[in-house]
Amino acid sequence: MNFSYYPGCTLKNKAQDLDRYARLSAEKLGIHLEELSEWQCCGGAFSMGKDEIASKLAAVRALNGAKEQGQDLVTLCSACHNVLKQANDAMAHDEEFSEHANNYMQLEKPYKGETRVIHYLELLRDVVGFDNLKKAVVKPLTGKKVAAYYGCLLLRPSKVMQMDNPENPTIIEDFLRAIGAEPVLYANRNECCGGYAVLEDRAIAQKKSAAVMENAADQGAEMMITACPLCEYNLKKNTPADGRLPVYYFTELLAEALGVKE
């Protein structure tokens, strides 16, 4: 199975483990991720201004690149996934935005939101299937109590993202069960870690991240996983050391369970 793949900037530097273990695991599962050629930064956040066109063109260019390959587009970083999904929705349903963007792009054929954007977790659930993933596991993570951290961007806005229930998601917990781990449920798993506020007021990120960590630890978690590089940074760096759980990307546990982690 072949898919176009948009890694995004952070996966090329600070979040290389998120990318590397995703690629190794995909090959093990019979999936080929074809990285888009000449992709550009998605911007990291989707501007809510309808007349803000230029900052969204990189996302539209990536979406059109997958369309030209005749493939669905797989993403991994929560922020990139959010931007690409929202840009795609705007191109499909906002006629004014679509017209302006296509006028800028000057494509041979206008892009109208034809590409299907799927997150790697959705690839595991809907394409591979968690039952088949379970069969592929060679080193089940038996006994590991893991807290799934969704954060904000993976699930919201729910009408556009359409990945899971934004208030009571299950996709990462089901993934953990498939690789043999024990998911730990806790209230703050889809609350904000402080996000981009860390750039302006680190105290906010410290407060929010600490609340997530404390809540997960109180429920018996021994470690935490996420799909978001910014969340990973905030949880690791902006939580007091005495209340800090180990934080990993979900692809690291996947690669370990499949026996392809170095």
Secondary structure, DSSP 8 states (H G I E B T S, - for coil): -EEEEE--SGGGTTTHHHHHHHHHHHHHTT-EEEE-TT-----SS----TT--GGGHHHHHHHHHHHHHT--EEE-SHHHHHHHHHHHHHHHH-HHHHHHHHHHHT-SS---S-S-EEEHHHIIIIII-HHHHHHH-SS--TT-EEEE--TTTTT-SHHHH-SS-SSS--HHHHHHHHTT-EEE--GGGGS---GGGGGT-HHHHHHHHHHHHHHHHHTT-SEEEES-HHHHHHHHHSS-GGG---EEEHHHHHHHHHT---
